[in-house]
């Protein structure tokens, strides 16, 4: 069994004359937390959708959890958790009903699902919301439910597209405790975020601009390499022409 749960080789996606992801190559190890940074329009979400088997590459390729994303997308989908920027929750169902539905879709058995929902309710402090309709909740609360739904089945690979957007600082810490615990248990995590300080939680960070990779290494190593005082400074140097 490979110790790399994500392998990307020259991955490219074009929409007509526009290249959203341009010749992207990297790999992510088992149990690694991998940061995926870039401004809006950098190509992050397009890349993630290809890695999840939801969008076919124009050229190049990738393997996730040992399966080719273009040839075996259904096998990929069974082994991943995906939290998108846009909520995939059902607004007319309660919090409890949403979690039960997603757990069933992922094939979690009844007893295990009950235990997993209890664990998520406890870890993310959601117990009091069980009976509330998801559509009535504020965005930050929906983020918590979406994260719980993506993690219920203990996926081999977890894709989180801006999971902490709109979440207050205390809840952001709780999110990251859960994410890091999952990685400690062997789950590979690829995460995007606009909170650049969160990159310091990651083992390695890839920075994208205009569909291309600009840098990839440990966050503190990158800051030292480019003489950046913090992640915001590093991001500015690499995405606004101040890098190498």
Secondary structure, 3 states (H helix, E strand, C coil): CCCEEEEEEEEEEEECCEEEEEEEEEEEECCCEEEEECCCCCCHHHHHHHHCCCCCCCEEEEEECCEECCCCHHHHHHHEEEECCCCCCCCCCEHHHHHHHHHHHCCCCHHHHHHHHHHHHHHCCCHHHCCCEHHHCCHHHHHHHHHHHHHCCCCCEEEEECCCCCCCHHHHHHHHHHHHHHHHCCCEEEEECCCHHHHHHCCEEEEEECCEEEEEECHHHHHHHHCCCCHHHHHHHHHCCCCC
